[in-house]
């Protein structure tokens, strides 16, 4: 098949989740004999026309000049280019800045759209932006031939909201990751001597709830918070918990082996995400064999099942911290690792996408 992937900043991955998926999946497709094209932002540092057999199409992206509005122009440039290429399948990853142009897609190509999370629910957006994102979601539903939900929760939502069927294919993870324990020395940490929270500083990630629970527990154990704090909410959190010396904001860490080591050597790993589909950092935590305490919602429960503890408020957090010495956790850690190997390996996820495309 002749397949293109758009909706990312390009490969190899220099940005985030969809770029990581595009990197793994595009190479998988090439290895299976398909002709693959990935659209890349002109701002992407990799400028060559090919990567591991994948054709790269670089299109103008003015985001560095005009901010987020540049994403709409970049997506338009990609879709216009699609019209002349005669792709069998166009895989669209996300819809926030592209679905307004979906009516321009070539009629003979099959459009497969990964619907991402419930972007319009994110509190960082104004009411006006939230309304636009809800419209963008609806347009993606209208103009796609097949919808992919990377979470059972998203699949259920699409059925209830739009009365449409979608194909559930989760996000993937490297089940045997690399580790770099030097990060423990860098942050002056000891194995099992700290709890860990990794997240973007956004209200729907329940960081404040988790840290309120830490304070309520009266525990003096270190809590390491990884994530950029240069936005308004991050600054607010740093100021609110400034007097609690055992709560340490260490900023963003993008080195995956270091993140894997932080997860593996933590005592408790808090996952507060409450909006979206399969969260990559949650799968990475499962693969790192850490004891997970996750926010209680359909997205997290559909991934973790019985192999985690759950919280809904600061009291739940406080209770778990206070009673951690009584917790029987080994079965949850082993079960979580076995589950991620069985259900979320990249080979399984890539194969499910390819099977979907073969059926199309």
HELIX and SHEET records of a PDB file:
HELIX    1   1 UNK A   17  UNK A   31  1                                  15    
HELIX    2   2 UNK A   63  UNK A   66  1                                   4    
HELIX    3   3 UNK A   69  UNK A   82  1                                  14    
HELIX    4   4 UNK A   99  UNK A  104  5                                   6    
HELIX    5   5 UNK A  119  UNK A  121  5                                   3    
HELIX    6   6 UNK A  127  UNK A  143  1                                  17    
HELIX    7   7 UNK A  152  UNK A  162  1                                  11    
HELIX    8   8 UNK A  182  UNK A  186  1                                   5    
HELIX    9   9 UNK A  203  UNK A  205  5                                   3    
HELIX   10  10 UNK A  207  UNK A  217  1                                  11    
HELIX   11  11 UNK A  232  UNK A  240  1                                   9    
HELIX   12  12 UNK A  256  UNK A  264  1                                   9    
HELIX   13  13 UNK A  280  UNK A  287  1                                   8    
HELIX   14  14 UNK A  298  UNK A  304  1                                   7    
HELIX   15  15 UNK A  314  UNK A  322  1                                   9    
HELIX   16  16 UNK A  324  UNK A  326  5                                   3    
HELIX   17  17 UNK A  330  UNK A  343  1                                  14    
HELIX   18  18 UNK A  346  UNK A  359  1                                  14    
SHEET    1   A 8 UNK A  50  UNK A  51  0                                        
SHEET    2   A 8 UNK A  54  UNK A  59 -1                                        
SHEET    3   A 8 UNK A  35  UNK A  41  1                                        
SHEET    4   A 8 UNK A   2  UNK A   6  1                                        
SHEET    5   A 8 UNK A  89  UNK A  93  1                                        
SHEET    6   A 8 UNK A 110  UNK A 114  1                                        
SHEET    7   A 8 UNK A 146  UNK A 149  1                                        
SHEET    8   A 8 UNK A 167  UNK A 168  1                                        
SHEET    1   B 6 UNK A 247  UNK A 251  0                                        
SHEET    2   B 6 UNK A 222  UNK A 226  1                                        
SHEET    3   B 6 UNK A 194  UNK A 198  1                                        
SHEET    4   B 6 UNK A 269  UNK A 271  1                                        
SHEET    5   B 6 UNK A 292  UNK A 295  1                                        
SHEET    6   B 6 UNK A 309  UNK A 311  1                                        
END                                                                             
